[in-house]
Amino acid sequence: MEEIANEDLYLSRMSKPLQEKLKVAKYIPRGAKTVLDVGCADGTITIALAEMFPEIKFVGIDLNRDFIELAKKKGERLKNVSFENVYLRERLSGKDRFDVVLFCSVLHEFYTYGEGISTVVKALADAHEILKAKGTLIIRDMILYNYASQSQLWLTEMIEKVKGKNDVKILFFDFEKIFKEVVNVKRLNHFLLKYMYADNWDRECRENYVPVSFEEYDQIFNLLGMKVLFQRSSTIPYLKNKWQTDFAFTDDELESLRSTGIIVARK
Ligand SMILES: C[S@@+](CC[C@H](N)C(=O)[O-])C[C@H]1O[C@@H](n2cnc3c(N)ncnc32)[C@H](O)[C@@H]1O
């Protein structure tokens, strides 16, 4: 995995939308005893969930050793949380099986820093294998619908507004060099999820934030024989406000953009 230039900045950015991310808590089924949090970073989410559910045992895993060391320190006061610096795959050789597997803001990184869609498919197949019978898989990430790649409604006007800001226009051209011309709302939406990270632009611009659509996740779960129980596409209020302030988008234009997807599937 590519080195993170400024780990502190990366972690503080990650933990900012904590309250938003903690909404995953409501998809943890009653009676669950164990949760595996894949790609837990410094454990911010894992620890907050462990505090909310003292009766559940949480295990957080991440590839980044420094993050796991931090997580261990932060979580040492709690009895129901532990952290390991391992790949999900390595965990399969052990005996533990989980009631819930959580992927919070990680699968787009698996895609970008792994081998694309095959890494995501493998991760979900591994998650399927490490779940108990009838176990629950929860994904929270930036996820868009494929149909947004057909949509061109208001596109020209929106691009004009975005390019009307000189500092953003430069980033927009960088983005087009990597992800091709912005010819649909989905690509514009992708750009709008990242232009605010100019301070770490080399890494952020290249990262594919929305590599797997809702429709593709459906196909993967279908192949794995898992039932999708819940799917939601929404926009974090903070981002909606930011887009409105930065570009004066109309309500219709804003309505065509999304930031967050949640998928809950059962084995
Ligand atoms: C964007 S952070 C998300 C952290 C946390 N889940 C959250 O939502 O705040 C992504 C994390 O996934 C980890 N990661 C990326 N690829 C991974 C892989 N193949 N296995 C385990 N962790 C991975 C990274 O090290 C990073 O800590």
The ligand as a Gaussian input file, in Angstrom:
#p B3LYP/6-31G(d) Opt

LIG

0 1
 C       -9.982000       5.621000       4.988000
 S       -9.353000       4.660000       6.324000
 C      -10.814000       4.247000       7.221000
 C      -10.596000       4.052000       8.675000
 C      -11.845000       3.765000       9.503000
 N      -12.498000       2.544000       9.103000
 C      -12.803000       4.930000       9.431000
 O      -13.840000       4.822000       8.767000
 O      -12.522000       5.982000      10.022000
 C       -8.921000       3.196000       5.468000
 C       -8.058000       2.233000       6.259000
 O       -8.021000       0.990000       5.546000
 C       -6.733000       0.426000       5.700000
 N       -6.542000      -0.535000       4.607000
 C       -6.401000      -0.299000       3.295000
 N       -6.289000      -1.450000       2.605000
 C       -6.379000      -2.448000       3.520000
 C       -6.360000      -3.882000       3.448000
 N       -6.219000      -4.515000       2.282000
 N       -6.510000      -4.572000       4.613000
 C       -6.679000      -3.924000       5.796000
 N       -6.679000      -2.595000       5.915000
 C       -6.537000      -1.868000       4.804000
 C       -5.811000       1.632000       5.661000
 O       -4.570000       1.336000       6.279000
 C       -6.622000       2.678000       6.427000
 O       -6.300000       2.680000       7.776000

